[in-house]
Structure formats: C-alpha cells, structure tokens
C-alpha cells in the first residue's frame, strides 16, 4: 500500500522549493495567465533536459541572456510575457502550435 505525504508535509515541501534554488511550483490559486506561462515554460525546460543543454547553450539557442534563462528554468516568470515565452518556445520548436481550451 502506497502512503502519500500529509498535507503538512506537502506544504513544507512547497515552501522549501520556493526558498531554494529549485524550480517554483505553480501556486494553487494561479491565474489563467500564470498557468499558461508555467505550461509554456515547462515545455522549454523539458526541451533543455531532453537535449541535455546547459543554461548557456539554451540561452544561445533562443537568443537571450543566460541570466534570463536562469530565471526561466527556475520558473521566476514575473517579468516574462506570454508572447515572449511563446517566442522562445518557437525558437526550439519552429512549428509550435499553442492551443487554448475552455473547461
């Protein structure tokens, strides 16, 4: 039988991730824009990991400063617009198609 972490343990883990150098979690009360930006960034990070790219290599590939790539891969997305993130994703996947769904 699998034992899942308690709500308290999950909260502590989320708080630790927020404070550390690791990726940020998507807040429970995230807006649609925040969820969209997070999803696009996930695809960029997946690409980076799949192709075993360093932050420097990714910065060269999408044409931005390495410091911005660091913010990006750690999900510090406040200064990124959705269209800017789509532009970066398009550098990695030239035929990317972004779809919107209504729940």
BAVEX-87011 format. One record per atom (N, C-alpha, C, O): residue number from 1; atom name; x, y, z. Coordinates in nm, 4 decimals. Example, Ala and Ser with C-alpha at 12.3 -4.5 7.8 and 13.67 -1.06 7.14 Angstrom:
BAVEX-87011
REC     i   at         c1         c2         c3
REC     1    N     1.3190    -0.5690     0.7800
REC     1   CA     1.2300    -0.4500     0.7800
REC     1    C     1.3200    -0.3300     0.7800
REC     1    O     1.4236    -0.3319     0.8465
REC     2    N     1.2850    -0.2250     0.7080
REC     2   CA     1.3670    -0.1060     0.7140
REC     2    C     1.2900     0.0030     0.7870
REC     2    O     1.3409     0.1138     0.8039
This chain:
BAVEX-87011
REC     i   at         c1         c2         c3
REC     1    N     0.0842    -0.1170     0.0000
REC     1   CA     0.0000     0.0000     0.0000
REC     1    C     0.0894     0.1242     0.0000
REC     1    O     0.1825     0.1346     0.0798
REC     2    N     0.0601     0.2177    -0.0900
REC     2   CA     0.1375     0.3402    -0.1018
REC     2    C     0.0872     0.4427    -0.0020
REC     2    O    -0.0331     0.4659     0.0102
REC     3    N     0.1818     0.5042     0.0701
REC     3   CA     0.1448     0.6080     0.1659
REC     3    C     0.1821     0.7430     0.1063
REC     3    O     0.2977     0.7666     0.0715
REC     4    N     0.0839     0.8309     0.0949
REC     4   CA     0.1068     0.9631     0.0399
REC     4    C     0.1459     1.0590     0.1515
REC     4    O     0.1074     1.0396     0.2668
REC     5    N     0.2232     1.1635     0.1171
REC     5   CA     0.2591     1.2613     0.2202
REC     5    C     0.1342     1.3349     0.2699
REC     5    O     0.0359     1.3514     0.1977
REC     6    N     0.1422     1.3776     0.3941
REC     6   CA     0.0306     1.4530     0.4515
REC     6    C     0.0269     1.5925     0.3909
REC     6    O     0.1223     1.6365     0.3267
REC     7    N    -0.0845     1.6612     0.4123
REC     7   CA    -0.0954     1.7993     0.3640
REC     7    C     0.0147     1.8864     0.4247
REC     7    O     0.0700     1.9736     0.3577
REC     8    N     0.0454     1.8621     0.5510
REC     8   CA     0.1509     1.9393     0.6183
REC     8    C     0.2864     1.9149     0.5502
REC     8    O     0.3615     2.0096     0.5266
REC     9    N     0.3174     1.7899     0.5189
REC     9   CA     0.4438     1.7569     0.4527
REC     9    C     0.4505     1.8190     0.3136
REC     9    O     0.5554     1.8685     0.2723
REC    10    N     0.3385     1.8164     0.2416
REC    10   CA     0.3350     1.8771     0.1087
REC    10    C     0.3558     2.0283     0.1178
REC    10    O     0.4279     2.0859     0.0364
REC    11    N     0.2936     2.0921     0.2154
REC    11   CA     0.3093     2.2364     0.2345
REC    11    C     0.4547     2.2702     0.2646
REC    11    O     0.5088     2.3664     0.2101
REC    12    N     0.5183     2.1913     0.3514
REC    12   CA     0.6590     2.2140     0.3857
REC    12    C     0.7486     2.1981     0.2625
REC    12    O     0.8429     2.2748     0.2428
REC    13    N     0.7183     2.0986     0.1809
REC    13   CA     0.7981     2.0760     0.0596
REC    13    C     0.7820     2.1928    -0.0374
REC    13    O     0.8795     2.2381    -0.0974
REC    14    N     0.6594     2.2413    -0.0525
REC    14   CA     0.6356     2.3571    -0.1406
REC    14    C     0.7119     2.4793    -0.0916
REC    14    O     0.7730     2.5509    -0.1709
REC    15    N     0.7084     2.5030     0.0386
REC    15   CA     0.7784     2.6178     0.0956
REC    15    C     0.9296     2.6058     0.0757
REC    15    O     0.9968     2.7047     0.0464
REC    16    N     0.9823     2.4856     0.0915
REC    16   CA     1.1261     2.4639     0.0719
REC    16    C     1.1652     2.4901    -0.0727
REC    16    O     1.2695     2.5500    -0.0991
REC    17    N     1.0817     2.4454    -0.1667
REC    17   CA     1.1105     2.4688    -0.3085
REC    17    C     1.1054     2.6167    -0.3427
REC    17    O     1.1845     2.6646    -0.4240
REC    18    N     1.0129     2.6894    -0.2813
REC    18   CA     1.0012     2.8328    -0.3069
REC    18    C     1.1260     2.9068    -0.2611
REC    18    O     1.1675     3.0031    -0.3256
REC    19    N     1.1863     2.8639    -0.1512
REC    19   CA     1.3009     2.9339    -0.0928
REC    19    C     1.4327     2.8929    -0.1571
REC    19    O     1.5267     2.9722    -0.1620
REC    20    N     1.4401     2.7717    -0.2057
REC    20   CA     1.5660     2.7201    -0.2574
REC    20    C     1.5889     2.7547    -0.4023
REC    20    O     1.5075     2.8230    -0.4644
REC    21    N     1.6992     2.7080    -0.4563
REC    21   CA     1.7308     2.7368    -0.5961
REC    21    C     1.6520     2.6510    -0.6945
REC    21    O     1.6640     2.6685    -0.8157
REC    22    N     1.5731     2.5602    -0.6439
REC    22   CA     1.4980     2.4709    -0.7321
REC    22    C     1.3806     2.5450    -0.7956
REC    22    O     1.3512     2.6595    -0.7615
REC    23    N     1.3168     2.4788    -0.8855
REC    23   CA     1.2024     2.5357    -0.9565
REC    23    C     1.0893     2.5706    -0.8620
REC    23    O     1.0689     2.5057    -0.7595
REC    24    N     1.0166     2.6743    -0.8989
REC    24   CA     0.8982     2.7130    -0.8223
REC    24    C     0.7811     2.6271    -0.8643
REC    24    O     0.7710     2.5836    -0.9790
REC    25    N     0.6938     2.6039    -0.7697
REC    25   CA     0.5703     2.5328    -0.8005
REC    25    C     0.4643     2.6329    -0.8431
REC    25    O     0.4689     2.7501    -0.8058
REC    26    N     0.3710     2.5861    -0.9200
REC    26   CA     0.2595     2.6699    -0.9605
REC    26    C     0.1683     2.6871    -0.8392
REC    26    O     0.1266     2.5881    -0.7791
REC    27    N     0.1370     2.8109    -0.8026
REC    27   CA     0.0500     2.8317    -0.6854
REC    27    C    -0.0877     2.7692    -0.7068
REC    27    O    -0.1358     2.7596    -0.8197
REC    28    N    -0.1499     2.7273    -0.5979
REC    28   CA    -0.2829     2.6664    -0.6071
REC    28    C    -0.3838     2.7636    -0.6667
REC    28    O    -0.4757     2.7229    -0.7378
REC    29    N    -0.3663     2.8925    -0.6375
REC    29   CA    -0.4611     2.9936    -0.6844
REC    29    C    -0.4104     3.0680    -0.8084
REC    29    O    -0.4440     3.1845    -0.8296
REC    30    N    -0.3307     3.0009    -0.8888
REC    30   CA    -0.2713     3.0641    -1.0070
REC    30    C    -0.3794     3.1101    -1.1044
REC    30    O    -0.4817     3.0442    -1.1230
REC    31    N    -0.3533     3.2245    -1.1652
REC    31   CA    -0.4456     3.2783    -1.2652
REC    31    C    -0.4286     3.2016    -1.3963
REC    31    O    -0.3308     3.1287    -1.4128
REC    32    N    -0.5225     3.2171    -1.4891
REC    32   CA    -0.5070     3.1519    -1.6198
REC    32    C    -0.3775     3.1943    -1.6904
REC    32    O    -0.3134     3.1125    -1.7563
REC    33    N    -0.3396     3.3197    -1.6772
REC    33   CA    -0.2154     3.3668    -1.7397
REC    33    C    -0.0954     3.2985    -1.6759
REC    33    O    -0.0044     3.2546    -1.7462
REC    34    N    -0.0942     3.2890    -1.5431
REC    34   CA     0.0163     3.2214    -1.4746
REC    34    C     0.0247     3.0748    -1.5147
REC    34    O     0.1341     3.0223    -1.5353
REC    35    N    -0.0904     3.0084    -1.5260
REC    35   CA    -0.0903     2.8667    -1.5670
REC    35    C    -0.0385     2.8510    -1.7092
REC    35    O     0.0342     2.7564    -1.7394
REC    36    N    -0.0759     2.9439    -1.7964
REC    36   CA    -0.0293     2.9383    -1.9354
REC    36    C     0.1212     2.9583    -1.9420
REC    36    O     0.1914     2.8824    -2.0088
REC    37    N     0.1705     3.0596    -1.8734
REC    37   CA     0.3147     3.0864    -1.8727
REC    37    C     0.3914     2.9677    -1.8146
REC    37    O     0.4981     2.9319    -1.8642
REC    38    N     0.3372     2.9078    -1.7105
REC    38   CA     0.4010     2.7928    -1.6467
REC    38    C     0.4071     2.6747    -1.7438
REC    38    O     0.5098     2.6076    -1.7538
REC    39    N     0.2977     2.6497    -1.8148
REC    39   CA     0.2930     2.5380    -1.9099
REC    39    C     0.3934     2.5567    -2.0237
REC    39    O     0.4613     2.4621    -2.0637
REC    40    N     0.4020     2.6783    -2.0748
REC    40   CA     0.4981     2.7058    -2.1823
REC    40    C     0.6398     2.6849    -2.1312
REC    40    O     0.7231     2.6249    -2.1992
REC    41    N     0.6666     2.7348    -2.0111
REC    41   CA     0.7997     2.7201    -1.9528
REC    41    C     0.8343     2.5739    -1.9285
REC    41    O     0.9490     2.5331    -1.9468
REC    42    N     0.7357     2.4951    -1.8877
REC    42   CA     0.7597     2.3517    -1.8699
REC    42    C     0.8114     2.2884    -1.9983
REC    42    O     0.9019     2.2050    -1.9947
REC    43    N     0.7545     2.3276    -2.1113
REC    43   CA     0.7977     2.2716    -2.2394
REC    43    C     0.9413     2.3133    -2.2718
REC    43    O     1.0179     2.2349    -2.3277
REC    44    N     0.9768     2.4350    -2.2373
REC    44   CA     1.1142     2.4828    -2.2594
REC    44    C     1.2111     2.4033    -2.1721
REC    44    O     1.3167     2.3610    -2.2191
REC    45    N     1.1758     2.3831    -2.0459
REC    45   CA     1.2613     2.3078    -1.9539
REC    45    C     1.2721     2.1615    -1.9982
REC    45    O     1.3793     2.1017    -1.9900
REC    46    N     1.1607     2.1045    -2.0450
REC    46   CA     1.1649     1.9664    -2.0962
REC    46    C     1.2618     1.9563    -2.2143
REC    46    O     1.3396     1.8614    -2.2241
REC    47    N     1.2560     2.0547    -2.3032
REC    47   CA     1.3455     2.0562    -2.4188
REC    47    C     1.4909     2.0612    -2.3719
REC    47    O     1.5757     1.9864    -2.4206
REC    48    N     1.5178     2.1491    -2.2782
REC    48   CA     1.6535     2.1649    -2.2249
REC    48    C     1.7038     2.0326    -2.1657
REC    48    O     1.8167     1.9909    -2.1916
REC    49    N     1.6196     1.9683    -2.0872
REC    49   CA     1.6585     1.8416    -2.0252
REC    49    C     1.6729     1.7298    -2.1269
REC    49    O     1.7679     1.6518    -2.1205
REC    50    N     1.5795     1.7213    -2.2206
REC    50   CA     1.5832     1.6158    -2.3225
REC    50    C     1.7100     1.6248    -2.4074
REC    50    O     1.7705     1.5233    -2.4421
REC    51    N     1.7488     1.7482    -2.4401
REC    51   CA     1.8662     1.7685    -2.5241
REC    51    C     1.9940     1.7922    -2.4442
REC    51    O     2.0993     1.8224    -2.5003
REC    52    N     1.9829     1.7778    -2.3116
REC    52   CA     2.0976     1.7900    -2.2206
REC    52    C     2.1734     1.9205    -2.2434
REC    52    O     2.2960     1.9219    -2.2536
REC    53    N     2.0978     2.0299    -2.2511
REC    53   CA     2.1574     2.1613    -2.2728
REC    53    C     2.1895     2.2281    -2.1408
REC    53    O     2.1167     2.2122    -2.0429
REC    54    N     2.2966     2.3016    -2.1383
REC    54   CA     2.3260     2.3872    -2.0243
REC    54    C     2.2433     2.5141    -2.0389
REC    54    O     2.1855     2.5395    -2.1445
REC    55    N     2.2381     2.5929    -1.9334
REC    55   CA     2.1679     2.7206    -1.9430
REC    55    C     2.2334     2.8095    -2.0485
REC    55    O     2.1644     2.8814    -2.1208
REC    56    N     2.3627     2.8048    -2.0570
REC    56   CA     2.4340     2.8850    -2.1579
REC    56    C     2.3951     2.8407    -2.2985
REC    56    O     2.3674     2.9240    -2.3848
REC    57    N     2.3931     2.7102    -2.3212
REC    57   CA     2.3564     2.6590    -2.4543
REC    57    C     2.2123     2.6955    -2.4890
REC    57    O     2.1824     2.7308    -2.6031
REC    58    N     2.1229     2.6869    -2.3900
REC    58   CA     1.9838     2.7243    -2.4143
REC    58    C     1.9731     2.8737    -2.4436
REC    58    O     1.8958     2.9147    -2.5302
REC    59    N     2.0499     2.9545    -2.3723
REC    59   CA     2.0445     3.0994    -2.3951
REC    59    C     2.0892     3.1327    -2.5375
REC    59    O     2.0316     3.2201    -2.6023
REC    60    N     2.1908     3.0636    -2.5851
REC    60   CA     2.2376     3.0863    -2.7222
REC    60    C     2.1334     3.0394    -2.8238
REC    60    O     2.1127     3.1033    -2.9269
REC    61    N     2.0687     2.9281    -2.7935
REC    61   CA     1.9709     2.8710    -2.8861
REC    61    C     1.8476     2.9606    -2.9012
REC    61    O     1.7939     2.9744    -3.0111
REC    62    N     1.8028     3.0213    -2.7913
REC    62   CA     1.6828     3.1047    -2.8013
REC    62    C     1.7148     3.2537    -2.8086
REC    62    O     1.6244     3.3361    -2.8221
REC    63    N     1.8430     3.2885    -2.7996
REC    63   CA     1.8856     3.4260    -2.8221
REC    63    C     1.8592     3.5228    -2.7089
REC    63    O     1.8257     3.6391    -2.7315
REC    64    N     1.8747     3.4734    -2.5854
REC    64   CA     1.8580     3.5633    -2.4708
REC    64    C     1.9758     3.5480    -2.3759
REC    64    O     2.0553     3.4547    -2.3874
REC    65    N     1.9853     3.6399    -2.2833
REC    65   CA     2.0907     3.6404    -2.1832
REC    65    C     2.0798     3.5183    -2.0919
REC    65    O     1.9699     3.4723    -2.0608
REC    66    N     2.1942     3.4671    -2.0500
REC    66   CA     2.1965     3.3492    -1.9631
REC    66    C     2.1263     3.3743    -1.8298
REC    66    O     2.0663     3.2826    -1.7737
REC    67    N     2.1329     3.4973    -1.7786
REC    67   CA     2.0635     3.5303    -1.6534
REC    67    C     1.9122     3.5164    -1.6694
REC    67    O     1.8437     3.4730    -1.5768
REC    68    N     1.8601     3.5530    -1.7863
REC    68   CA     1.7169     3.5360    -1.8113
REC    68    C     1.6798     3.3887    -1.8215
REC    68    O     1.5723     3.3480    -1.7777
REC    69    N     1.7688     3.3094    -1.8793
REC    69   CA     1.7431     3.1650    -1.8876
REC    69    C     1.7361     3.1071    -1.7466
REC    69    O     1.6524     3.0210    -1.7191
REC    70    N     1.8224     3.1531    -1.6582
REC    70   CA     1.8191     3.1047    -1.5199
REC    70    C     1.6837     3.1346    -1.4563
REC    70    O     1.6254     3.0485    -1.3904
REC    71    N     1.6335     3.2568    -1.4759
REC    71   CA     1.5011     3.2903    -1.4228
REC    71    C     1.3952     3.2013    -1.4846
REC    71    O     1.3037     3.1553    -1.4163
REC    72    N     1.4078     3.1777    -1.6114
REC    72   CA     1.3115     3.0973    -1.6841
REC    72    C     1.3081     2.9534    -1.6325
REC    72    O     1.2011     2.9024    -1.5996
REC    73    N     1.4223     2.8886    -1.6253
REC    73   CA     1.4250     2.7472    -1.5873
REC    73    C     1.3960     2.7244    -1.4386
REC    73    O     1.3709     2.6118    -1.3958
REC    74    N     1.3998     2.8325    -1.3610
REC    74   CA     1.3617     2.8229    -1.2200
REC    74    C     1.2216     2.8786    -1.1958
REC    74    O     1.1797     2.8983    -1.0817
REC    75    N     1.1500     2.9035    -1.3059
REC    75   CA     1.0098     2.9445    -1.3025
REC    75    C     0.9868     3.0769    -1.2289
REC    75    O     0.8851     3.0945    -1.1619
REC    76    N     1.0799     3.1676    -1.2417
REC    76   CA     1.0624     3.3043    -1.1918
REC    76    C     1.0088     3.3842    -1.3115
REC    76    O     1.0849     3.4514    -1.3811
REC    77    N     0.8806     3.3763    -1.3339
REC    77   CA     0.8199     3.4188    -1.4599
REC    77    C     0.7580     3.5583    -1.4578
REC    77    O     0.6950     3.5993    -1.5553
REC    78    N     0.7750     3.6307    -1.3493
REC    78   CA     0.7090     3.7601    -1.3344
REC    78    C     0.7403     3.8576    -1.4480
REC    78    O     0.6520     3.9317    -1.4913
REC    79    N     0.8626     3.8585    -1.4961
REC    79   CA     0.8984     3.9569    -1.5985
REC    79    C     0.8824     3.9070    -1.7420
REC    79    O     0.9187     3.9770    -1.8365
REC    80    N     0.8280     3.7859    -1.7585
REC    80   CA     0.8076     3.7309    -1.8918
REC    80    C     0.6609     3.7419    -1.9305
REC    80    O     0.5723     3.7086    -1.8518
REC    81    N     0.6361     3.7886    -2.0513
REC    81   CA     0.5005     3.7895    -2.1030
REC    81    C     0.4738     3.6570    -2.1732
REC    81    O     0.5668     3.5847    -2.2088
REC    82    N     0.3484     3.6267    -2.1923
REC    82   CA     0.3117     3.5026    -2.2603
REC    82    C     0.3664     3.5003    -2.4021
REC    82    O     0.4190     3.3984    -2.4469
REC    83    N     0.3543     3.6126    -2.4734
REC    83   CA     0.4029     3.6132    -2.6120
REC    83    C     0.5543     3.5989    -2.6180
REC    83    O     0.6072     3.5398    -2.7121
REC    84    N     0.6232     3.6515    -2.5203
REC    84   CA     0.7691     3.6359    -2.5153
REC    84    C     0.8066     3.4894    -2.4937
REC    84    O     0.8988     3.4388    -2.5577
REC    85    N     0.7359     3.4216    -2.4044
REC    85   CA     0.7633     3.2803    -2.3796
REC    85    C     0.7318     3.1953    -2.5034
REC    85    O     0.8041     3.1007    -2.5346
REC    86    N     0.6243     3.2297    -2.5727
REC    86   CA     0.5904     3.1571    -2.6964
REC    86    C     0.7007     3.1788    -2.7997
REC    86    O     0.7360     3.0862    -2.8727
REC    87    N     0.7547     3.2987    -2.8063
REC    87   CA     0.8648     3.3274    -2.8987
REC    87    C     0.9853     3.2375    -2.8684
REC    87    O     1.0467     3.1827    -2.9600
REC    88    N     1.0188     3.2225    -2.7402
REC    88   CA     1.1312     3.1345    -2.7024
REC    88    C     1.1010     2.9902    -2.7389
REC    88    O     1.1873     2.9196    -2.7910
REC    89    N     0.9786     2.9462    -2.7116
REC    89   CA     0.9404     2.8088    -2.7445
REC    89    C     0.9478     2.7856    -2.8947
REC    89    O     0.9865     2.6778    -2.9399
REC    90    N     0.9103     2.8880    -2.9720
REC    90   CA     0.9150     2.8792    -3.1177
REC    90    C     1.0587     2.8681    -3.1689
REC    90    O     1.0818     2.8103    -3.2751
REC    91    N     1.1537     2.9219    -3.0960
REC    91   CA     1.2950     2.9056    -3.1343
REC    91    C     1.3381     2.7596    -3.1216
REC    91    O     1.4244     2.7128    -3.1959
REC    92    N     1.2777     2.6888    -3.0276
REC    92   CA     1.3106     2.5473    -3.0063
REC    92    C     1.2290     2.4554    -3.0965
REC    92    O     1.2789     2.3544    -3.1462
REC    93    N     1.1053     2.4913    -3.1162
REC    93   CA     1.0133     2.4145    -3.1994
REC    93    C     0.9543     2.5100    -3.3036
REC    93    O     0.8511     2.5720    -3.2777
REC    94    N     1.0176     2.5230    -3.4208
REC    94   CA     0.9733     2.6210    -3.5207
REC    94    C     0.8274     2.6087    -3.5643
REC    94    O     0.7693     2.7064    -3.6116
REC    95    N     0.7687     2.4936    -3.5497
REC    95   CA     0.6306     2.4754    -3.5935
REC    95    C     0.5377     2.4561    -3.4742
REC    95    O     0.4363     2.3871    -3.4847
REC    96    N     0.5718     2.5164    -3.3617
REC    96   CA     0.4917     2.5029    -3.2407
REC    96    C     0.3523     2.5630    -3.2635
REC    96    O     0.3356     2.6637    -3.3323
REC    97    N     0.2557     2.4982    -3.2040
REC    97   CA     0.1174     2.5457    -3.2109
REC    97    C     0.0638     2.5510    -3.0695
REC    97    O     0.0658     2.4512    -2.9975
REC    98    N     0.0167     2.6661    -3.0306
REC    98   CA    -0.0375     2.6843    -2.8965
REC    98    C    -0.1897     2.6844    -2.9061
REC    98    O    -0.2475     2.7592    -2.9849
REC    99    N    -0.2540     2.6003    -2.8256
REC    99   CA    -0.3987     2.5897    -2.8295
REC    99    C    -0.4568     2.6312    -2.6943
REC    99    O    -0.3950     2.6140    -2.5892
REC   100    N    -0.5761     2.6857    -2.7012
REC   100   CA    -0.6481     2.7267    -2.5814
REC   100    C    -0.7693     2.6358    -2.5654
REC   100    O    -0.8427     2.6112    -2.6612
REC   101    N    -0.7895     2.5867    -2.4451
REC   101   CA    -0.9088     2.5056    -2.4209
REC   101    C    -0.9900     2.5685    -2.3091
REC   101    O    -0.9355     2.6288    -2.2166
REC   102    N    -1.1184     2.5535    -2.3192
REC   102   CA    -1.2092     2.6085    -2.2197
REC   102    C    -1.2680     2.4905    -2.1431
REC   102    O    -1.3231     2.3970    -2.2012
REC   103    N    -1.2546     2.4978    -2.0111
REC   103   CA    -1.3038     2.3871    -1.9275
REC   103    C    -1.4514     2.3998    -1.9009
REC   103    O    -1.5093     2.3155    -1.8324
